[in-house]
Amino acid sequence: MCDWCNKAERCSGDLRAKMRRWGADDEMIQRIIVQLRTRNFFDDTRFAHAYAHDKSTFGKWGIQKIRMYLRAKGIEQRIIQDALAGLDESDTLENIQVLSNRKWPSIKGKTPFERKAKLMQYLLRKGFTGDQINLAIKDLMPGLELDLHP
């Protein structure tokens, strides 16, 4: 487990899942996790910050998607909030604009309204909120308002 932790940033959820696949019982898993944590082989806070930064910067993910994946890995809510607070809102808006400009030419639709709705659906799946999307892409097609909040 030490070697595995040294290869990449890990969290306690990853460690538990791997040891369960190996057939370890809960008591053994807990002992190993405590030893690895005290020796600083992993840290859930460090993992959450790195994960949020990398997924936002390189994967162009929104906060909602990052939050969902961190929860699935068993990270505590306060750690998730702290990691997401470290993300810059201007970077989020820039990510939306980059994804929008990249996706817009390939979107098919009969009307500009339909195309913009499909773009917004795509961005929602990437984990951005409706408010962030509306703010970032209002300049993409001036005059065509599509609000996610009727």
C-alpha positions, -999 to +999 in steps of 0.1 A: +000+000+000+029+023+007+042+019-029+007+025-043+003+057-022+037+070-034+027+067-071-002+092-069-023+111-045-047+088-027-076+092-003-089+069+024-118+058+002-094+046-025-074+027+001-105+010+016-118+000-018-084-015-029-080-035+004-115-048+002-108-061-033-078-079-019-101-095+007-089-076+039-114-074+068-125-041+082-103-043+113-071-048+092-082-020+068-086+004+097-052-005+112-034+000+079-052+033+072-042+047+106-005+036+100-005+052+065-021+084+077+003+088+106+033+083+082+017+109+059+014+085+029-020+100+022-042+128+034-078+133+024-075+171+025-044+171+003-062+147-021-093+168-023-074+200-031-053+183-057-083+165-073-104+197-074-075+217-089-067+190-115-102+183-126-110+220-129-078+229-147-072+200-169-106+183-172-125+215-173-150+202-148-174+223-129-178+225-091-210+203-091-193+174-108-161+176-087-183+177-055-201+146-066-169+126-074-153+136-041-184+125-022-183+092-040-147+087-028-159+092+008-143+126+014-159+146+043-182+175+034-161+201+052-130+190+033-149+191+000-162+226+007-126+238+016-112+223-016-139+238-038-135+272-021-099+272-034-111+272-070-111+306-087-145+317-101-128+335-131-112+302-140-146+285-139-161+311-163-131+308-186-135+270-186-172+274-196-162+298-224-134+275-237-158+244-237-186+265-253-164+277-281-150+242-287-185+225-286-206+251-304-196+243-340-205+206-336-239+212-321-268+204-344-302+219-341-330+234-362-330+268-344-303+288-326-325+284-295-323+246-297-285+247-303-280+269-273-302+246-251-281+216-262-249+236-253-263+244-219-272+207-213-237+198-222-223+223-198-246+211-170-233+176-175-198+190-171-208+201-136-214+239-140-244+256-124-271+273-144-261+307-131-224+302-141-235+290-176-258+320-181-231+344-170-203+329-191-221+323-224-244+353-227-220+368-252-219+336-274-252+344-290-263+380-282-301+385-284-309+348-278-317+345-241-321+311-227-325+311-189-323+279-168-344+296-141-378+304-155 
